[in-house]
Amino acid sequence: MSPDQRHADVLEKYSRFVNPYLAKLMHFAGFGLEVQGEGCYIIDHEGRRFLDCLGGYGVYALGHRHPKVIEAVKRQLDLMPLSGKAFFNANLADLAAKIAEITPSGLELTFFSNSGAEAVEAALKFVKASTRRTKIVATDGGYHGKTIGALSVTGREKYRRPFEPLMPGGVFVPYGDVDAIVGAIDGDTAACIIEPIQGEGGIHVPPDGYLRAIREACDRHGALMIADEVQTGLGRTGDLFGCDHDRVSPDVMTLAKAFGGGVMPIGATVATPAVFERVYSENPLAHTSTFGGNPLACAAGLASIQVVEEEGLCERARLIGGVLREGLQSVADRHTDLVSEVRGRGLMIGVEFTMDDVGELTIAQMVKRGLVAAYTLNNRRVIRFEPPLIMTEAQAVWAAETFGEALAETAEVLATLV
Ligand SMILES: Cc1ncc(COP(=O)(O)O)c(C=O)c1O
């Protein structure tokens, strides 16, 4: 079968056996078949190389197939890939200890799962069991996953409505508004769940002191604070964790995406001993997962943290993030009618357009030129740039220039429509 025939075959199978509606959407954006990942690039069925500025929605902080993570996973694969569950596992113990070392003070114990939504599900159960309260303060546009619990605190009606009734107790306030969130946290509140930078809502950076104000409000009312670091964790924002920016220690932190080093799926819910005591002391099996904390995922997690530390990827995120943001801003300055803002921190950058559809058209032009990005799930007016933190300065400059060419062509197309 030729590469083109194989592409057509896969497209047809997606349409018949996977999800015809999703297949149409992906095909419209111009994506082919992914065949290989390498550093900052994805290679498709025609051998074309795409600079990956989507980064698997934040998964590829270390790039594709980082050799140290691959090596750690291969080594474990030859010993025992999954856990027998009855025995102690050294990888799991080492990773949990390392997480306790690198997360903000007070976070010491980790429950392992396999995805962001699962990490959030555990967090929600933990805060409910800890406080015996049900109210969860969350934010409009916030994204925490699509399982029932995580969806219940995800701030977008479009995703929630078809599945209602969801878990009760979710209360939503605008993101970034200190008074609104502090005012919503009261004596009935089990927890406030917050993304240190709102990712899928459109890369919104809150004002300095926002997380600290939430921490203080939670303390005043005996509520807990959940920092959802599924997207911001492991260096993406230029700090190891997004809440480091405000020097805040939450009671519970969720991690996933980049933690598997772009090689293994992993989820983690890190919490204080006080939280674990209330959840597990009477029943050590109160919340469990068959695959969570499996030896392969933990080997990948350990190797990933090591790479972030050894290669100074937090500093890189800050440095290369500055270069990319500057480049995108200069494109925005040439198209003030189409771009309303470029914002972000580290290598978590969003470009907001003044109109719907500009993002979709521009992404198609970017893909044509070998650059992959996507809009944020809860806000189609924002294209997100979340490339690997190992990106070079030259790649960042090229990405911004290519975005500029794509936007210029979109502007021409739009001009012919008026
Ligand atoms: C902040 C945040 N929390 C949770 C999730 C859900 O993660 P997953 O898709 O792995 O379930 C996401 C996914 O984008 C996220 O960005």
The ligand as a Gaussian input file, in Angstrom:
#p B3LYP/6-31G(d) Opt

LIG

0 1
 C       -5.477000      21.435000      33.546000
 C       -5.967000      20.123000      33.034000
 N       -6.503000      19.236000      33.876000
 C       -6.941000      18.030000      33.466000
 C       -6.872000      17.673000      32.135000
 C       -7.377000      16.326000      31.692000
 O       -6.324000      15.522000      31.333000
 P       -6.572000      14.204000      30.446000
 O       -6.932000      14.652000      29.076000
 O       -5.259000      13.472000      30.519000
 O       -7.668000      13.441000      31.108000
 C       -6.316000      18.572000      31.215000
 C       -6.228000      18.227000      29.784000
 O       -6.014000      19.019000      28.929000
 C       -5.859000      19.824000      31.666000
 O       -5.317000      20.717000      30.819000

